[in-house]
Amino acid sequence: QKTHLKSVCLQYPLCRLLNSHCFCLLKNGMGLIIFFLCAYVPKTEADHCKWEGVLEDLERIKTSKDIDVSLYTANADEDEECQELVIRCFFLETQVIVQECRIKNCSKTQDVWNIWKNGNESFEKKLTSTKSEKCKECEEYEEKNFTEFVQNFVKVIQRDCK
C-alpha cells in the first residue's frame, strides 16, 4: 500500500519548530511566515494526481515478459462523459492480470496487485458517472495484448490527471 512519506517528512520538522517556538515566533513576522508555509504544505501535496501510484506501478509492469494475456482495452480518446467508466474498465481488466500472475507466478505480481487494489478502493467509494448511450461496456471494447493495454491505460490515467 502506498504512503505519502514526503509530506510527513517535510511537515514533521516544521511542526516541531512551531511547537518549540510557537508563542515566541508568532509575535514576529518570521513566525507568521513559517506558520502559513506549514498550513500550505498539506494542500500542495494533496493537489497531485490521485492515480500517481498507479502510474508508477504501470511503468514497472509495462515491460514484463511473463504477462501474456488479451484484455478488453478502451480507447484513450473516449468521450469525456465516459472517462470514469473507461478507467473502471481498465481496473476491472487488471483483475484478469492479477489472476494470470497468480497462475504463472509473475515477477510483477505485487505491482499488478497494487494497481488493482488502488482502483478498487477508489471506486468502492463512489462512481459518479451513469451509463450513457455513448459509453460502452468493458466487454464491447476490442481485445488487445498486454503491451497495448498498458499503453492505453497510461494515456487514460494521464488524461484524467490533467
LUMFI-875363 format. One line per field, with one value per residue: x, y, z of N, C-alpha, C, CB in turn; chain; residue in three letters; residue number from 1. Coordinates in pm, 1 decimal, decimal comma. Atoms other than C-alpha are relative to their C-alpha. Glycine has a CB too. Layout:
BEGIN
nc1 (X | ...) $
nc2 (Y | ...) $
nc3 (Z | ...) $
cac1 (X | ...) $
cac2 (Y | ...) $
cac3 (Z | ...) $
cc1 (X | ...) $
cc2 (Y | ...) $
cc3 (Z | ...) $
cbc1 (X | ...) $
cbc2 (Y | ...) $
cbc3 (Z | ...) $
unit (A | ...) $
code (ALA | ...) $
pos (NUM | ...) $
// end
This chain:
BEGIN
nc1 (84,0 | -81,0 | 10,7 | -52,3 | -100,2 | -60,2 | 67,8 | -24,1 | -139,0 | -12,5 | 84,8 | -44,4 | -93,2 | 67,1 | 88,1 | -86,7 | -47,5 | 110,6 | 32,5 | -103,2 | -9,3 | 129,2 | 49,0 | -99,9 | -5,9 | 122,9 | -1,2 | -69,8 | 36,4 | -58,0 | 84,1 | 122,4 | -35,7 | -17,3 | 132,9 | 74,9 | -63,8 | 44,4 | 140,4 | 8,8 | -64,3 | 93,3 | 83,7 | -82,4 | -13,3 | 129,1 | 32,6 | -52,9 | 96,0 | 35,5 | -44,7 | -146,3 | -52,2 | 38,1 | -89,6 | -131,4 | 9,6 | 13,7 | -134,5 | -77,0 | 46,1 | 19,8 | -100,4 | 1,8 | 3,4 | 74,0 | 144,1 | 42,3 | 145,9 | 76,7 | 88,2 | 86,7 | -78,4 | 71,3 | -79,2 | -42,0 | 70,2 | 145,2 | 70,9 | -24,7 | 114,0 | -21,4 | -134,4 | -1,0 | 33,6 | -116,2 | -101,0 | 50,6 | -23,8 | -141,3 | -25,8 | 62,9 | -85,4 | -121,3 | 27,4 | -37,5 | -146,2 | -30,6 | 22,0 | -104,9 | -126,0 | 5,8 | -17,2 | -135,5 | -96,9 | -70,6 | -91,9 | 63,1 | 130,6 | 30,6 | 32,1 | 133,4 | 92,5 | 12,0 | 84,3 | 138,3 | 46,1 | 21,0 | 120,1 | 116,0 | 30,7 | 50,1 | 134,3 | 93,9 | 54,3 | 103,1 | -6,2 | 91,7 | 52,6 | 104,6 | -17,1 | 74,3 | 4,2 | -130,2 | -103,0 | 2,7 | -33,3 | -138,4 | -7,6 | 22,8 | -126,7 | -82,6 | -103,3 | -135,3 | -102,5 | -35,4 | -76,6 | 93,2 | 87,8 | -70,8 | -18,5 | 128,5 | 30,2 | -81,7 | 55,7 | 129,0 | -28,2 | -62,4 | 107,6 | 81,3 | -78,7 | -18,3) $
nc2 (-117,8 | -120,2 | -101,7 | -128,5 | -35,3 | -129,1 | -106,1 | 22,0 | -36,4 | -144,5 | -63,9 | 28,6 | -101,4 | -129,4 | 8,2 | -6,2 | -137,1 | -82,0 | 38,6 | -41,9 | -145,2 | -44,4 | -127,2 | -103,6 | -28,7 | -61,5 | -142,6 | -76,0 | 32,8 | 126,8 | 107,0 | 7,1 | 57,4 | 144,3 | 55,0 | 9,4 | 103,2 | 129,8 | 17,8 | 15,2 | 124,5 | 110,3 | -28,7 | 24,4 | 144,2 | 56,7 | -37,7 | 96,7 | 91,2 | 110,7 | 124,9 | -3,4 | 131,8 | 93,1 | -27,0 | 56,4 | 145,5 | 31,3 | -11,1 | 117,7 | 126,1 | -8,0 | 77,2 | 138,5 | 102,0 | 118,6 | -24,7 | 19,1 | 9,7 | -92,9 | -71,7 | -102,4 | -122,3 | -120,8 | -98,6 | -113,0 | -121,3 | 12,2 | -121,6 | -44,9 | 46,2 | 141,6 | 14,9 | 76,8 | 137,9 | 54,7 | 29,7 | 116,0 | 118,0 | 34,9 | 62,4 | 132,3 | 87,4 | 25,0 | 119,5 | 113,1 | 8,1 | 53,2 | 145,1 | 54,9 | -3,3 | 103,5 | 130,7 | 11,2 | -49,0 | -109,5 | -80,7 | -130,1 | 24,3 | -101,2 | -125,4 | 16,6 | 1,2 | -138,8 | -72,6 | 43,6 | -41,0 | -145,6 | -27,8 | 56,6 | -86,2 | -127,7 | 13,6 | 45,1 | -118,1 | -70,5 | -6,9 | -110,2 | 6,9 | 96,1 | 53,4 | -72,1 | 75,8 | -17,5 | 79,8 | 144,0 | 92,4 | 46,4 | 111,8 | -48,0 | -46,8 | 100,1 | 64,2 | -32,5 | 65,8 | -64,8 | -122,8 | -103,4 | -27,5 | -87,9 | -130,2 | -72,5 | -25,3 | -115,7 | -118,2 | -33,8 | -52,6 | -132,4 | -90,0 | -27,8 | -79,1 | -137,9) $
nc3 (0,0 | 14,7 | -103,4 | 44,1 | -99,5 | 31,1 | -72,9 | -142,3 | -26,0 | 6,9 | -99,1 | -136,0 | -51,8 | -10,7 | -116,6 | -118,8 | -10,8 | -51,1 | -136,8 | -94,5 | -6,0 | 51,0 | -50,3 | 27,9 | 143,4 | 50,7 | -32,1 | 104,5 | 137,7 | 43,9 | -55,1 | 79,9 | 130,5 | -21,1 | -27,9 | 125,3 | 82,1 | -52,6 | 37,0 | 144,9 | 44,7 | 24,2 | 116,8 | 117,6 | 15,5 | 38,2 | 136,5 | 96,2 | 60,9 | -89,7 | 61,9 | 11,9 | -35,9 | 106,5 | 112,6 | -34,1 | 12,2 | 142,5 | 57,1 | -41,5 | 60,6 | 145,4 | 74,0 | -48,5 | 105,7 | -44,8 | 3,3 | 139,1 | 0,8 | 82,9 | -91,3 | 58,0 | -11,5 | 42,8 | 73,3 | -83,4 | 41,5 | -20,1 | -38,4 | -138,2 | -80,4 | -30,9 | -57,8 | -126,0 | 33,7 | 70,3 | -103,5 | -73,7 | 84,4 | -8,3 | -129,7 | 0,3 | 79,2 | -79,3 | -79,0 | 86,1 | -7,8 | -133,9 | 5,3 | 86,3 | -75,3 | -105,0 | 64,8 | 55,7 | -96,9 | 67,1 | -79,8 | -26,5 | -63,1 | -101,8 | 68,2 | 59,2 | -113,6 | -46,4 | 95,7 | -18,9 | -133,1 | 1,0 | 77,9 | -68,0 | -115,2 | 49,4 | 54,9 | -103,6 | -65,0 | 75,9 | 145,7 | 27,0 | 136,2 | 30,3 | 135,9 | 103,7 | 125,3 | 64,2 | -66,8 | 23,5 | -107,8 | 14,0 | 94,3 | 135,8 | 55,9 | 67,6 | -81,5 | 45,6 | -80,8 | -125,6 | 24,8 | 45,2 | -114,2 | -94,1 | 65,3 | -4,4 | -141,3 | -38,7 | 66,6 | -63,1 | -134,1 | 16,6 | 41,8 | -117,8 | -94,2 | 48,1) $
cac1 (0,0 | 132,8 | 208,9 | 287,2 | 604,1 | 726,7 | 460,9 | 513,2 | 891,7 | 852,4 | 574,9 | 734,6 | 1035,2 | 817,4 | 570,1 | 849,7 | 985,2 | 647,0 | 580,8 | 914,3 | 896,3 | 528,4 | 439,3 | 767,5 | 763,4 | 403,0 | 486,0 | 702,8 | 672,1 | 903,6 | 688,0 | 379,3 | 555,7 | 656,3 | 303,7 | 149,5 | 406,8 | 312,8 | -53,5 | 16,5 | 233,0 | -50,5 | -262,9 | 22,5 | 72,3 | -299,6 | -300,9 | -112,1 | -294,1 | -483,5 | -356,2 | 14,8 | 85,7 | -99,6 | 109,6 | 429,3 | 313,4 | 210,0 | 561,2 | 705,4 | 487,1 | 479,2 | 795,3 | 700,2 | 767,7 | 580,4 | 235,2 | 72,8 | -299,4 | -553,8 | -760,5 | -1058,5 | -889,3 | -1074,2 | -955,8 | -762,8 | -971,5 | -1315,6 | -1572,6 | -1508,1 | -1851,6 | -1732,0 | -1392,5 | -1478,1 | -1636,8 | -1333,4 | -1098,7 | -1319,2 | -1292,6 | -914,8 | -912,2 | -1155,1 | -930,9 | -637,2 | -805,9 | -753,5 | -382,2 | -376,9 | -523,3 | -276,8 | 13,5 | -103,7 | -118,4 | 220,3 | 389,9 | 487,1 | 772,4 | 543,4 | 252,6 | 279,2 | 278,5 | -27,0 | -198,9 | -126,8 | -286,8 | -599,5 | -622,8 | -582,3 | -850,4 | -1086,1 | -1059,9 | -1121,6 | -1431,6 | -1577,2 | -1627,4 | -1826,8 | -1898,9 | -2046,6 | -2091,2 | -2403,2 | -2408,0 | -2499,7 | -2577,4 | -2237,7 | -2042,7 | -1953,1 | -1947,2 | -1599,0 | -1670,6 | -1761,7 | -1403,9 | -1157,6 | -926,6 | -563,4 | -236,3 | -86,7 | 152,7 | -122,8 | -347,6 | -84,9 | -11,1 | -380,1 | -423,4 | -138,0 | -287,0 | -630,4 | -489,2 | -273,0 | -576,4 | -770,1 | -487,4 | -485,9) $
cac2 (0,0 | 342,6 | 601,4 | 967,5 | 994,2 | 1305,5 | 1523,3 | 1364,7 | 1411,9 | 1778,0 | 1856,8 | 1695,7 | 1930,8 | 2232,5 | 2118,8 | 2065,2 | 2412,3 | 2568,8 | 2368,7 | 2462,7 | 2831,2 | 2871,3 | 3157,0 | 3345,5 | 3314,9 | 3415,7 | 3754,8 | 3844,3 | 3830,3 | 3530,8 | 3315,9 | 3401,7 | 3316,2 | 2973,3 | 2916,9 | 2989,6 | 2770,0 | 2480,1 | 2535,4 | 2544,8 | 2227,7 | 1974,2 | 2148,2 | 2131,2 | 1759,3 | 1691,0 | 1856,6 | 1565,5 | 1324,9 | 1062,9 | 799,1 | 881,3 | 550,0 | 361,2 | 532,2 | 429,7 | 68,1 | 70,1 | 186,7 | -106,9 | -372,0 | -246,3 | -434,4 | -759,6 | -1058,5 | -1311,2 | -1149,8 | -1276,4 | -1200,9 | -1040,6 | -776,3 | -559,0 | -227,3 | 102,7 | 375,5 | 657,1 | 912,9 | 806,2 | 1078,3 | 1281,4 | 1177,5 | 815,7 | 879,5 | 738,9 | 427,0 | 376,3 | 396,1 | 150,0 | -92,0 | -75,0 | -155,0 | -443,5 | -588,7 | -555,2 | -825,0 | -1061,7 | -978,0 | -1046,7 | -1393,4 | -1459,0 | -1358,4 | -1587,5 | -1881,4 | -1810,6 | -1668,3 | -1346,0 | -1130,5 | -824,2 | -973,2 | -720,5 | -421,5 | -556,8 | -621,3 | -260,3 | -125,7 | -333,3 | -252,1 | 125,2 | 126,3 | -93,4 | 125,4 | 438,0 | 304,7 | 142,7 | 490,4 | 632,4 | 605,4 | 936,4 | 859,5 | 695,1 | 479,4 | 685,1 | 562,3 | 694,0 | 479,8 | 118,8 | -171,7 | -313,0 | -623,1 | -411,4 | -291,3 | -474,3 | -726,1 | -620,4 | -761,3 | -667,4 | -404,9 | -212,7 | -242,9 | -81,7 | 194,0 | 287,3 | 259,6 | 508,3 | 750,8 | 736,0 | 791,1 | 1082,5 | 1236,5 | 1209,5 | 1377,1 | 1692,0) $
cac3 (0,0 | -93,7 | 172,1 | 130,7 | 337,5 | 157,0 | 317,1 | 659,9 | 639,2 | 549,2 | 794,0 | 1099,6 | 1129,5 | 1059,9 | 1322,2 | 1576,7 | 1500,7 | 1559,2 | 1874,9 | 2032,2 | 1949,5 | 1875,3 | 2102,9 | 2055,7 | 1676,3 | 1631,2 | 1781,4 | 1480,2 | 1101,5 | 1051,1 | 1277,9 | 1079,4 | 752,3 | 887,3 | 1017,3 | 675,7 | 499,9 | 727,6 | 652,3 | 276,7 | 250,5 | 302,2 | 37,3 | -212,7 | -150,9 | -198,4 | -542,1 | -702,1 | -928,0 | -729,7 | -973,7 | -926,8 | -754,1 | -1027,5 | -1295,2 | -1113,9 | -1094,3 | -1461,8 | -1551,8 | -1356,1 | -1519,9 | -1879,2 | -1978,8 | -1808,3 | -2031,6 | -1817,4 | -1857,7 | -2176,0 | -2183,9 | -2413,7 | -2240,6 | -2326,8 | -2395,1 | -2407,4 | -2639,5 | -2477,1 | -2668,1 | -2546,5 | -2483,1 | -2164,7 | -2037,8 | -2033,1 | -1868,5 | -1526,1 | -1675,0 | -1901,1 | -1602,2 | -1416,2 | -1711,1 | -1701,8 | -1331,6 | -1381,6 | -1652,1 | -1412,6 | -1207,2 | -1503,7 | -1492,3 | -1117,3 | -1179,0 | -1462,0 | -1239,3 | -960,8 | -1201,3 | -1361,5 | -1050,4 | -1230,8 | -1111,5 | -1112,3 | -915,2 | -630,8 | -868,2 | -1051,6 | -718,6 | -611,3 | -929,5 | -880,7 | -509,5 | -561,3 | -829,2 | -634,3 | -323,5 | -526,4 | -699,9 | -387,4 | -250,3 | -537,6 | -906,3 | -1012,3 | -1380,8 | -1502,4 | -1811,6 | -2112,4 | -2460,9 | -2573,6 | -2327,2 | -2396,9 | -2156,0 | -2091,5 | -2298,0 | -2600,7 | -2642,4 | -2863,9 | -2701,0 | -2722,2 | -2597,5 | -2263,2 | -2403,8 | -2584,6 | -2279,1 | -2053,5 | -2306,8 | -2330,9 | -1954,3 | -1900,7 | -2155,2 | -1992,0 | -1643,2 | -1761,8 | -1929,8 | -1606,0 | -1413,1 | -1628,4) $
cc1 (88,4 | -21,9 | 64,1 | 98,1 | 61,5 | -65,6 | 23,6 | 140,0 | 19,2 | -78,0 | 52,9 | 98,9 | -64,1 | -92,4 | 80,3 | 49,9 | -108,4 | -33,2 | 102,4 | 5,2 | -131,5 | -36,7 | 97,5 | -2,4 | -123,8 | -8,0 | 71,0 | -39,3 | 51,5 | -83,5 | -128,4 | 26,6 | 12,8 | -134,8 | -79,6 | 61,6 | -43,7 | -144,4 | -14,2 | 53,6 | -98,9 | -88,5 | 76,9 | 13,4 | -130,1 | -35,8 | 53,6 | -111,3 | -27,5 | 47,3 | 152,9 | 63,6 | -29,1 | 91,7 | 139,4 | -1,0 | -14,9 | 135,1 | 83,6 | -42,8 | 0,4 | 100,4 | 3,4 | -15,6 | -84,2 | -150,8 | -43,4 | -150,6 | -57,1 | -106,1 | -88,5 | 66,3 | -77,0 | 95,2 | 32,2 | -78,2 | -151,8 | -58,1 | 23,6 | -108,5 | 20,4 | 130,2 | 2,7 | -32,0 | 115,5 | 107,7 | -42,5 | 24,1 | 145,9 | 32,3 | -63,2 | 84,5 | 131,2 | -18,3 | 34,2 | 152,1 | 43,1 | -14,6 | 107,5 | 133,5 | 1,6 | 25,6 | 145,1 | 110,5 | 89,5 | 90,4 | -63,3 | -135,2 | -36,5 | -37,4 | -139,3 | -106,5 | -22,7 | -90,7 | -145,9 | -56,3 | -29,1 | -125,7 | -125,1 | -41,3 | -61,6 | -145,2 | -99,7 | -69,2 | -115,3 | 25,6 | -103,7 | -62,7 | -115,3 | 19,7 | -83,3 | 3,2 | 132,3 | 103,3 | -19,4 | 19,8 | 142,7 | 13,3 | -24,1 | 127,5 | 76,0 | 101,2 | 135,3 | 100,6 | 37,3 | 70,5 | -92,0 | -94,9 | 66,7 | 19,6 | -128,5 | -39,0 | 75,3 | -57,2 | -129,5 | 21,5 | 61,1 | -104,0 | -86,1 | 71,9 | 17,7 | -105,5) $
cc2 (123,9 | 92,9 | 127,1 | 51,7 | 136,4 | 110,5 | -13,2 | 45,7 | 150,7 | 67,4 | -18,7 | 103,3 | 137,8 | 5,0 | 10,5 | 142,2 | 90,0 | -32,8 | 53,1 | 151,6 | 66,7 | 140,1 | 113,7 | 40,5 | 71,4 | 149,5 | 82,3 | -51,0 | -135,0 | -117,8 | -17,6 | -60,9 | -152,1 | -66,0 | -18,3 | -102,9 | -138,9 | -27,6 | -26,8 | -134,5 | -114,4 | 21,9 | -28,9 | -149,4 | -62,4 | 30,3 | -98,6 | -89,7 | -117,3 | -134,2 | -7,4 | -135,4 | -104,6 | 19,2 | -58,2 | -151,6 | -43,0 | 8,0 | -124,4 | -127,2 | 1,1 | -82,1 | -146,9 | -98,1 | -121,6 | 23,0 | -5,4 | -24,8 | 96,8 | 61,2 | 97,8 | 134,6 | 118,3 | 91,7 | 116,4 | 126,6 | -12,1 | 133,6 | 30,7 | -50,4 | -144,2 | -25,4 | -88,0 | -147,2 | -69,7 | -38,3 | -122,2 | -129,1 | -43,7 | -68,8 | -138,8 | -99,9 | -30,7 | -123,2 | -126,9 | -19,6 | -56,2 | -152,0 | -69,5 | -7,0 | -103,6 | -138,4 | -20,5 | 43,6 | 108,8 | 75,7 | 133,0 | -12,4 | 109,8 | 133,7 | -5,0 | 3,4 | 142,2 | 81,2 | -35,8 | 50,9 | 150,6 | 38,1 | -45,9 | 87,5 | 131,5 | -10,9 | -57,2 | 119,7 | 60,4 | -12,6 | 103,4 | -8,7 | -99,3 | -43,4 | 83,4 | -85,3 | 10,3 | -99,3 | -149,3 | -75,6 | -48,4 | -105,7 | 41,0 | 51,3 | -116,6 | -59,6 | 32,4 | -69,4 | 86,3 | 133,8 | 114,3 | 40,9 | 100,2 | 139,3 | 82,9 | 36,4 | 124,4 | 127,9 | 46,5 | 60,8 | 139,8 | 102,5 | 39,4 | 91,5 | 145,4 | 91,6) $
cc3 (0,0 | 118,1 | -52,5 | 105,0 | -25,6 | 81,8 | 149,7 | 36,3 | 0,0 | 112,2 | 141,9 | 52,2 | 13,9 | 121,4 | 129,6 | 23,6 | 57,2 | 145,6 | 99,9 | 16,0 | -37,4 | 47,7 | -27,1 | -147,1 | -51,8 | 31,3 | -106,8 | -138,5 | -46,7 | 51,2 | -78,4 | -137,0 | 12,2 | 24,6 | -129,3 | -94,7 | 45,6 | -38,5 | -149,1 | -48,6 | -18,7 | -122,1 | -128,2 | -25,2 | -51,0 | -145,5 | -104,1 | -51,2 | 94,0 | -53,7 | -11,6 | 31,6 | -106,2 | -120,6 | 24,3 | -16,3 | -145,8 | -70,9 | 32,6 | -73,2 | -152,3 | -80,7 | 41,7 | -115,7 | 40,3 | 11,9 | -146,3 | -2,2 | -102,6 | 89,3 | -76,6 | 26,4 | -57,3 | -74,7 | 92,3 | -31,5 | 10,5 | 45,1 | 148,5 | 95,9 | 48,0 | 76,7 | 124,8 | -26,2 | -72,8 | 101,2 | 79,8 | -80,0 | 6,2 | 132,5 | 9,1 | -78,5 | 72,2 | 87,8 | -79,5 | 6,0 | 135,2 | -0,5 | -83,8 | 74,7 | 112,2 | -58,9 | -43,5 | 95,3 | -61,5 | 96,0 | 41,9 | 70,4 | 99,4 | -63,7 | -62,1 | 109,6 | 51,8 | -92,3 | 22,1 | 132,7 | 4,4 | -77,4 | 69,9 | 118,3 | -44,9 | -47,1 | 99,5 | 62,5 | -79,5 | -149,2 | -40,4 | -138,2 | -7,6 | -143,2 | -95,5 | -126,5 | -75,0 | 53,1 | -24,7 | 131,3 | -24,5 | -109,4 | -144,9 | -66,2 | -62,6 | 97,8 | -61,4 | 90,9 | 120,3 | -21,9 | -42,8 | 111,9 | 93,9 | -60,7 | 4,1 | 142,7 | 46,9 | -61,7 | 66,7 | 138,3 | -10,2 | -42,1 | 119,1 | 98,5 | -45,0 | 53,2) $
cbc1 (-95,5 | -32,9 | 67,0 | -115,3 | 107,9 | -11,8 | -149,4 | -19,4 | 91,5 | -48,1 | -140,4 | 62,3 | 121,1 | -79,3 | -80,2 | 119,8 | 45,6 | -124,1 | -9,1 | 135,3 | 110,4 | -107,6 | -27,1 | 140,2 | 19,4 | -120,9 | 66,6 | 153,4 | 51,1 | 146,1 | -33,0 | -61,3 | 133,0 | 95,3 | -76,8 | -6,0 | 153,6 | 15,4 | -81,9 | 75,3 | 106,2 | -86,7 | -48,0 | 138,3 | 40,7 | -108,8 | 53,7 | 111,6 | 52,1 | -150,5 | -63,1 | 57,5 | -58,0 | -148,4 | 9,9 | 39,5 | -117,8 | -100,4 | 70,5 | -14,2 | -138,6 | 7,9 | 137,3 | -113,6 | 142,5 | 53,7 | -37,2 | 77,3 | -58,1 | -64,1 | 81,8 | -146,3 | 135,0 | -62,2 | -75,1 | 148,4 | 37,8 | -32,4 | -151,4 | 6,9 | -130,5 | 0,5 | 56,0 | -101,8 | -126,3 | 55,6 | 20,4 | -151,2 | -39,7 | 86,4 | -52,8 | -141,7 | 28,6 | 34,7 | -147,7 | -47,0 | 63,5 | -93,4 | -139,5 | 14,8 | 23,1 | -137,4 | -94,1 | 9,4 | 85,6 | -99,5 | 128,6 | -18,2 | 0,1 | 119,7 | 104,4 | -8,7 | 54,1 | 138,8 | 41,5 | -8,9 | 105,3 | 121,6 | 8,8 | 30,1 | 126,7 | 88,2 | 3,8 | 72,7 | 109,1 | -5,6 | -26,5 | 71,9 | 110,9 | -142,6 | -41,0 | 60,9 | -114,5 | 49,7 | -0,6 | 108,3 | -101,8 | 50,3 | -99,5 | -104,0 | 85,9 | 72,8 | -22,0 | 23,7 | 124,8 | 88,4 | 107,3 | -79,7 | -34,3 | 137,1 | 45,2 | -111,4 | 37,8 | 147,9 | -25,8 | -89,9 | 95,3 | 114,2 | -86,6 | -38,3 | 135,7 | -1,1) $
cbc2 (-0,1 | 71,8 | -46,4 | 102,3 | -104,2 | 30,5 | -1,8 | -148,2 | -63,7 | 50,7 | -54,3 | -136,8 | 10,0 | 29,1 | -131,4 | -96,0 | 51,9 | -19,6 | -151,2 | -51,5 | 49,0 | -97,2 | -10,0 | -49,2 | -127,4 | -70,8 | 22,5 | -9,6 | 105,7 | -12,5 | 28,4 | 139,0 | 62,0 | -27,3 | 91,8 | 136,7 | 12,5 | -4,6 | 123,4 | 112,0 | -41,5 | -20,7 | 146,7 | 64,0 | -64,0 | 52,7 | 137,2 | -84,6 | -50,6 | -4,1 | -14,8 | 106,5 | -44,5 | 20,4 | 150,9 | 37,6 | -52,3 | 95,8 | 127,1 | -20,5 | -31,4 | 143,3 | 61,4 | -20,0 | -44,9 | -45,7 | 139,0 | -118,9 | 29,0 | -71,5 | 74,3 | -5,6 | -15,5 | 73,9 | 49,4 | 26,1 | 34,5 | -110,6 | -14,0 | 153,9 | 10,3 | -80,6 | 136,1 | 59,2 | -3,7 | 102,4 | 121,8 | 17,1 | 29,3 | 124,8 | 88,6 | 7,9 | 63,4 | 123,0 | -2,4 | 23,9 | 138,9 | 63,2 | -30,8 | 85,4 | 139,6 | 2,3 | -12,6 | 81,2 | -116,2 | 96,0 | 25,8 | 75,5 | -135,4 | 18,8 | 30,3 | -133,2 | -90,3 | 66,0 | -31,8 | -152,9 | -36,9 | 70,9 | -65,1 | -143,2 | 27,4 | 50,3 | -86,7 | -82,6 | 103,2 | 147,9 | -141,5 | 131,3 | -39,4 | 59,6 | -150,9 | 143,8 | 49,8 | 142,6 | 28,0 | -40,2 | -120,8 | -56,4 | -105,3 | 109,3 | 68,2 | 62,3 | -155,2 | 154,4 | -29,8 | -91,7 | -24,4 | -49,2 | -131,0 | -61,1 | -19,2 | -84,4 | -123,2 | -20,0 | -29,8 | -125,5 | -95,1 | -5,7 | -65,9 | -129,7 | -64,1 | 4,9) $
cbc3 (121,3 | -131,3 | 133,0 | -24,2 | 3,4 | -149,9 | -30,2 | 36,9 | -103,2 | -135,2 | -9,9 | 5,7 | -90,8 | -127,3 | -2,2 | -15,3 | -136,1 | -86,5 | 10,7 | -44,7 | -91,3 | 41,2 | 147,9 | 38,6 | -76,6 | 58,4 | 134,4 | 18,9 | -91,5 | 49,1 | 145,1 | -15,9 | -53,3 | 118,6 | 97,0 | -68,4 | 6,6 | 152,7 | 39,2 | -67,7 | 99,3 | 121,0 | 1,8 | 16,6 | 133,0 | 91,6 | -28,1 | 63,5 | -136,5 | 21,7 | -138,4 | 92,7 | 132,0 | -40,8 | -24,7 | 144,7 | 82,1 | -66,6 | 52,8 | 149,6 | 47,9 | -43,6 | 19,8 | 101,9 | -34,2 | 133,0 | 66,4 | -67,3 | 140,6 | -125,4 | 106,5 | 60,3 | -71,5 | 121,3 | -126,7 | -18,0 | -141,4 | 104,2 | -29,2 | 5,5 | -81,7 | -128,3 | 34,1 | 100,8 | -86,3 | -103,1 | 94,8 | 30,7 | -145,5 | -16,7 | 112,6 | -59,6 | -135,5 | 87,3 | 43,8 | -148,2 | -22,8 | 107,9 | -57,4 | -127,8 | 58,3 | 71,5 | -121,8 | -124,7 | 52,3 | -63,5 | -78,2 | -130,2 | 70,7 | 94,2 | -107,9 | -79,9 | 113,4 | 8,6 | -145,6 | -5,7 | 106,8 | -60,7 | -134,5 | 47,4 | 82,3 | -113,7 | -121,9 | 108,8 | 19,8 | 40,6 | -68,9 | 14,5 | -99,1 | 22,8 | -8,0 | -26,1 | -88,9 | 20,7 | 150,0 | -102,2 | 7,0 | 132,8 | 38,7 | 1,2 | 109,1 | -121,6 | 9,3 | -1,1 | -84,9 | 82,1 | -107,7 | -121,1 | 76,0 | 38,9 | -145,7 | -64,0 | 87,9 | -44,1 | -148,0 | 11,1 | 77,6 | -104,2 | -108,6 | 68,6 | 19,4 | -150,5) $
unit (A | A | A | A | A | A | A | A | A | A | A | A | A | A | A | A | A | A | A | A | A | A | A | A | A | A | A | A | A | A | A | A | A | A | A | A | A | A | A | A | A | A | A | A | A | A | A | A | A | A | A | A | A | A | A | A | A | A | A | A | A | A | A | A | A | A | A | A | A | A | A | A | A | A | A | A | A | A | A | A | A | A | A | A | A | A | A | A | A | A | A | A | A | A | A | A | A | A | A | A | A | A | A | A | A | A | A | A | A | A | A | A | A | A | A | A | A | A | A | A | A | A | A | A | A | A | A | A | A | A | A | A | A | A | A | A | A | A | A | A | A | A | A | A | A | A | A | A | A | A | A | A | A | A | A | A | A | A | A | A | A | A) $
code (GLN | LYS | THR | HIS | LEU | LYS | SER | VAL | CYS | LEU | GLN | TYR | PRO | LEU | CYS | ARG | LEU | LEU | ASN | SER | HIS | CYS | PHE | CYS | LEU | LEU | LYS | ASN | GLY | MET | GLY | LEU | ILE | ILE | PHE | PHE | LEU | CYS | ALA | TYR | VAL | PRO | LYS | THR | GLU | ALA | ASP | HIS | CYS | LYS | TRP | GLU | GLY | VAL | LEU | GLU | ASP | LEU | GLU | ARG | ILE | LYS | THR | SER | LYS | ASP | ILE | ASP | VAL | SER | LEU | TYR | THR | ALA | ASN | ALA | ASP | GLU | ASP | GLU | GLU | CYS | GLN | GLU | LEU | VAL | ILE | ARG | CYS | PHE | PHE | LEU | GLU | THR | GLN | VAL | ILE | VAL | GLN | GLU | CYS | ARG | ILE | LYS | ASN | CYS | SER | LYS | THR | GLN | ASP | VAL | TRP | ASN | ILE | TRP | LYS | ASN | GLY | ASN | GLU | SER | PHE | GLU | LYS | LYS | LEU | THR | SER | THR | LYS | SER | GLU | LYS | CYS | LYS | GLU | CYS | GLU | GLU | TYR | GLU | GLU | LYS | ASN | PHE | THR | GLU | PHE | VAL | GLN | ASN | PHE | VAL | LYS | VAL | ILE | GLN | ARG | ASP | CYS | LYS) $
pos (1 | 2 | 3 | 4 | 5 | 6 | 7 | 8 | 9 | 10 | 11 | 12 | 13 | 14 | 15 | 16 | 17 | 18 | 19 | 20 | 21 | 22 | 23 | 24 | 25 | 26 | 27 | 28 | 29 | 30 | 31 | 32 | 33 | 34 | 35 | 36 | 37 | 38 | 39 | 40 | 41 | 42 | 43 | 44 | 45 | 46 | 47 | 48 | 49 | 50 | 51 | 52 | 53 | 54 | 55 | 56 | 57 | 58 | 59 | 60 | 61 | 62 | 63 | 64 | 65 | 66 | 67 | 68 | 69 | 70 | 71 | 72 | 73 | 74 | 75 | 76 | 77 | 78 | 79 | 80 | 81 | 82 | 83 | 84 | 85 | 86 | 87 | 88 | 89 | 90 | 91 | 92 | 93 | 94 | 95 | 96 | 97 | 98 | 99 | 100 | 101 | 102 | 103 | 104 | 105 | 106 | 107 | 108 | 109 | 110 | 111 | 112 | 113 | 114 | 115 | 116 | 117 | 118 | 119 | 120 | 121 | 122 | 123 | 124 | 125 | 126 | 127 | 128 | 129 | 130 | 131 | 132 | 133 | 134 | 135 | 136 | 137 | 138 | 139 | 140 | 141 | 142 | 143 | 144 | 145 | 146 | 147 | 148 | 149 | 150 | 151 | 152 | 153 | 154 | 155 | 156 | 157 | 158 | 159 | 160 | 161 | 162) $
// end
